[in-house]
Amino acid sequence: MRLDSDLQAIQEVRHFLQEAKAAQKQLEKMTQSQIDTIVEAMAKAAESEAERLGIMAVEETGFGKALDKKAKNLFVARDVYAAIKDIQTVGIIRKDEAKQIWEIAQPVGIVAAIIPSTNPTSTVLFKCMISLKSRNAIVISPHPSALRCSQESAAVMRAAAEKAGAPQGLIHCISHPSVEASGELMRHKLTDIILATGGTAMVKAAYSSGKPAYGVGPGNVPVYIHESANISRAVSLILQSKTFDYGTICASEQAIVVDQAVKEELVAELKRQGAYFLNAEEKQKVGAILTIGKGMNPNIVGRSPQVIASKAGITVPEDARVLVAEESEVGHEYPFSMEKLSPVLALYTVSDWQEGCLRCIQLLELGGLGHTLGLHGEDLSIIEAFGLEKPASRIVVNTGTTFGGIGATTGIMPSMTLGCGSYGNNITSDNIGPQHLLNIKRVAFGTKEMRTEPDVDQIVTQVAENLKVSHKLGITRDEVAQIIKSVLAEMHVNT
C-alpha cells in the first residue's frame, strides 16, 4: 500500500536524522587538520569514481552524456576541492586586531540536501564535501529518477570519509524518495538548514518549511553578442557550453541576442560550427514539444538534437550539435524564449546594445531572474552597462555561461549550487560553498565609550562644588544652572 511506503519513508528520514545528529556532535569536536584530511579523502574518492558515477547517472536518468557527467564529477573533485581546501572552518577563523573582534566558526548541524535529476552525482558529491568541510552532517533526498546513482555517490563519499576518520552516520541518502519524505526531512526539528537544488516547486517547499534554506532559481540565460565580439571564438564557446551534457546545467545559454551589424557573420559561423537552423515548419513542430504548460517538457531535457528532432517528427543531420530557431517575441506562448535544458537555442536580432539590453532583461524576467547572463564583446563600457543594469547574479564575459557560471572558467567560487538573490526569491546571490553552512560567532572587546547626552543636574552640582571649593561662589546655584543650560542650548545639546 502507498500509505505503508510513505510511512516507511518518513520513519527512515527520522532514523537518519537521529543518527546524523549523534555523528555530527562527534564531528564538531574534530580539529581543522582532521576535517581537512577527511575532505581530501572524499575529493580523491570522487575523482577515482567520477567515470563510473557519470555512466550510472546517464543510464538511470537518460539525461546528458556520460563523458560530460564525468567531467562534472571531476569539477567537484578538483576545482571545488581546490577552492575549499584552505578555508578555515574550525575554531577562531579570523582575528581583527584593529577592531578587536574574533570570529569563531560553528557548524549549523544537519544539512537537508535536495538533489536534482539533471546533475545528480556531481550535486551529491558537492553537497557532501561542503557539508563535512563545515563540520555538518547531511541527509540527502534524491530525485526518484536518479535514486540509484545518488545513493552510490553518497556511499562513495561516506566510505571515503569514514576511512579517513569521520564518525559513522554523517552521510545518509533516502532510499524511498517521495514528496512526503522530502517534506518530513525539510520540516523535521533536527534539520538545521536546507540546500535545495531542483524544480521550482521543490525550492518553494524548502522556503516554506520554516527552516533556513538556500534555494536556487531557474536559469533562462540570455547571451548578448556585441558588434565588438570575436564572432568565431564566441560561437565556439557558446556551442561548447550549450552542448555540454546536452544543456543540463541551469547556467547554460538559452537564447542568443545578437547585434544586427554582426548577425550575418554570426549565423554563418553557427552553421559552420554545427548549428542547425530550423525552418518555419520545423520550428513549429519542435516548439510544440519543448514545453508542457508553462514549464519544460522533461522528455526533451538533456537529450541530443537528433532525439529531440525525432520526437518532434523531423529529421536533422547526424552532425547537428544544436538546434537554433530565430525568434522575435518573448513569453510563455513562445516556447523558444523559455528555459530549455537541452541543445536548443533561440536567436534574437537587435539594432544596438540598448535594445539588446532590454531583450536580455525580458528573457530574464520570463524565467531567469537573478541567475546568469552571458556577454561576448571587447567594449568595456558596454560590459559595465550590462553589469550595472541586468538583474543577474553572474554576468559572464567572453566565456561559456555553463562553465563561467559554475566557476570552472572564471574566478567565481566553484559550485554546483548557484544562488539567484532576491531577484529569484533566493536568500543569496552567491555560489554556495562551505562558508554558507557555518554560523559565525563574534567575540567583541570594548574599544570605546558610548556617547550619551550630558546630565545637566550633575554638571551644575560639579561646577557649583568647584566654585565653592575655590571660594569664588558669588552667584546662586540656580544662576549657575541657567548659564550652563544657555551654553548647552547654543551647542544644540538637548537638556
QUIJO-V621736 format. One record per run of one state. SS is the DSSP state (H for helix, E for strand, - for the rest). FROM is the first residue (numbers start at 1). LEN is the number of residues. Records with the same first field share a line. If there is no record, write none. Layout:
SS = FROM-LEN, FROM-LEN
//
This chain:
- = 1-1, 28-4, 49-1, 62-4, 85-6, 97-4, 108-2, 115-5, 134-3, 142-2, 164-7, 174-5, 188-5, 197-3, 208-4, 215-6, 226-5, 248-5, 273-2, 278-2, 293-2, 297-8, 313-9, 327-8, 338-6, 351-2, 368-2, 377-3, 390-2, 398-3, 407-11, 419-3, 425-6, 432-2, 445-11, 470-7, 491-5
H = 2-26, 32-17, 50-12, 66-19, 120-14, 144-20, 179-9, 200-8, 231-17, 260-13, 280-11, 305-8, 335-3, 353-15, 380-10, 401-6, 422-3, 434-4, 456-14, 477-14
E = 91-6, 101-7, 110-5, 137-5, 171-3, 193-4, 212-3, 221-5, 253-7, 275-3, 291-2, 295-2, 322-5, 344-7, 370-7, 392-6, 418-1, 431-1, 438-7
//
